[in-house]
Amino acid sequence: MTITTLRQRLLALEAEPPKAWRVTGAHARPNLHGLLRYPAMMVPCMQGDIIDVILDHKPGACRVLDPFVGSGTVMTEALVRDLDFTGVDINPLAALVCEAKAAIDAGADVEGAAQIVLSTLRRDVCESIEVEFPGRAKWFDDESAVKFSTLRRAIIQVGDKGARKVMWTVFAETVRLCSNSRTSTYKLHIRALGDRVGADRVLQTFETNLRQSLMRVREYRALIDARGDKRPSVRIICDDARKAALDWPETDHQLLVTSPPYGDNQTTIPYGQFSYLAMRWIPQEDLPGAGTYKLMANTNALDSVSLGGTVRGAEEKEACVRAASPHFDAFVREAERTDRKRAVRKVSSFISDFTDALTHMRASSSGTAHWVLTTGNRTAAGLTVPFDAICKDIVAGLGGKPIAALRRELPSKRMPSRNSQGVMITTETTTVVEFS
Ligand SMILES: C[S@@+](CC[C@H](N)C(=O)[O-])C[C@H]1O[C@@H](n2cnc3c(N)ncnc32)[C@H](O)[C@@H]1O
């Protein structure tokens, strides 16, 4: 397939998006995609369709990289296509969920683990609280904490590490649904008294989640049933994408498919706050990554080490990125007319960190590669940050040739795109680039 045909096929997808791209709710997240509701998840079938078109163009491609892997949407789409996969995320909970999905793919005995957990739950009459952390009583009253402790003790009984990670994923979804933090926002935000979930519902919610998860595992296994003996290889790295890229071999991946954060976590989507409560319950040894305890020191620790987490050195960073991106330069010139200096510094810092990450990715994949980047344009300092255009500038500076940009209206109910200023991101752009 020539590059022109590739472009035409991608643009045809944009002109007439398959119906499945517009499905919302539970049906939009089949099989492993629905194990945990993580912020800003991608539309799985859209990423899968784009991967298929690129594979038709480049049949030899075999390893996919997602440097901001989140809950592993791209990973699942890669694995069902028997493609090897590398995923990176700075968030230990995200990496744990990906490891759980990899364990399912590798055939971990999830049903056996569920039996162990359920039978331990039935026998356990202990009323102690197993973990304490600042604010524990605010987010989990004593009665709920006793129930979560019972769940924690039961999961620890599962000997197989991979299957246990699947149980922690079900646990994390139960924390999301039953803690005193609202489910309508990803920030830690206390529920109104009348909206709290009673302690008597914790175990029941876990068991319901577990049953649904087992169905999802079966659905996934049916998809990979015809695979044969050779399994794709999976590597999940819990680290800063800028550092992780230094470690893997050159020409390691032929396809990079990702949706980076839209801006710094504090003012866009606080992935760290979203993950904090579940991570506090999961034993350190089951959470991926080194120094995870530092990332849980407080509710903001993880968000402040994510891309754009610090404004230190923002001025110098800004100058470099302005030189590399005419669209960023135009944004800063416009923003300088406002008095929202801190907001502009946050954007500069984020764009600079993101540029670093992409530069490292490119350095580690010096051969032919295709990149698929899904971005949204947030608002900062009262202005739209043209992240899609900035991203294209950065990639062009690295030698990438833009092939197509697919714009997609987001269904209005898609909450993850709401940023701290209450502004909805209404469209997202998927940019496809070729490095030759
Ligand atoms: C838009 S989300 C990815 C969501 C994912 N596509 C999915 O469907 O679940 C962006 C991810 O980037 C991660 N992230 C932020 N800063 C990072 C960094 N410096 N290195 C690696 N990952 C980072 C966040 O933890 C978050 O999981």
The ligand as an SDF file (V2000), in Angstrom:
LIG
                    3D

 27 29  0  0  0  0  0  0  0  0999 V2000
   -4.7270   10.0700   28.5200 C   0  0  0  0  0  0  0  0  0  0  0  0
   -4.0410    9.0110   29.7670 S   0  0  0  0  0  0  0  0  0  0  0  0
   -3.8710    7.5040   28.8990 C   0  0  0  0  0  0  0  0  0  0  0  0
   -5.1580    6.7470   28.8860 C   0  0  0  0  0  0  0  0  0  0  0  0
   -5.0680    5.4650   28.0700 C   0  0  0  0  0  0  0  0  0  0  0  0
   -4.9260    5.7610   26.6730 N   0  0  0  0  0  0  0  0  0  0  0  0
   -6.2980    4.6030   28.3150 C   0  0  0  0  0  0  0  0  0  0  0  0
   -7.1000    4.4000   27.3810 O   0  0  0  0  0  0  0  0  0  0  0  0
   -6.4730    4.1630   29.4520 O   0  0  0  0  0  0  0  0  0  0  0  0
   -2.4190    9.6180   29.9280 C   0  0  0  0  0  0  0  0  0  0  0  0
   -1.4890    8.8240   30.8610 C   0  0  0  0  0  0  0  0  0  0  0  0
   -0.2000    9.4610   30.8910 O   0  0  0  0  0  0  0  0  0  0  0  0
    0.3860    9.1600   32.1400 C   0  0  0  0  0  0  0  0  0  0  0  0
    1.5410   10.0330   32.3690 N   0  0  0  0  0  0  0  0  0  0  0  0
    1.5750   11.3250   32.7440 C   0  0  0  0  0  0  0  0  0  0  0  0
    2.8530   11.7600   32.8380 N   0  0  0  0  0  0  0  0  0  0  0  0
    3.6500   10.7150   32.5010 C   0  0  0  0  0  0  0  0  0  0  0  0
    5.0580   10.5370   32.3800 C   0  0  0  0  0  0  0  0  0  0  0  0
    5.9050   11.5150   32.6470 N   0  0  0  0  0  0  0  0  0  0  0  0
    5.5130    9.3280   31.9780 N   0  0  0  0  0  0  0  0  0  0  0  0
    4.6650    8.3080   31.7080 C   0  0  0  0  0  0  0  0  0  0  0  0
    3.3210    8.4180   31.8330 N   0  0  0  0  0  0  0  0  0  0  0  0
    2.8120    9.6080   32.1960 C   0  0  0  0  0  0  0  0  0  0  0  0
   -0.7580    9.3250   33.1260 C   0  0  0  0  0  0  0  0  0  0  0  0
   -0.4950    8.6260   34.3330 O   0  0  0  0  0  0  0  0  0  0  0  0
   -1.9310    8.7490   32.3340 C   0  0  0  0  0  0  0  0  0  0  0  0
   -2.1490    7.3900   32.6660 O   0  0  0  0  0  0  0  0  0  0  0  0
  1  2  1  0
  2  3  1  0
  2 10  1  0
  3  4  1  0
  4  5  1  0
  5  6  1  0
  5  7  1  0
  7  8  2  0
  7  9  1  0
 10 11  1  0
 11 12  1  0
 11 26  1  0
 12 13  1  0
 13 14  1  0
 13 24  1  0
 14 15  1  0
 14 23  1  0
 15 16  2  0
 16 17  1  0
 17 18  1  0
 17 23  2  0
 18 19  1  0
 18 20  2  0
 20 21  1  0
 21 22  2  0
 22 23  1  0
 24 25  1  0
 24 26  1  0
 26 27  1  0
M  CHG  2   2   1   9  -1
M  END
$$$$
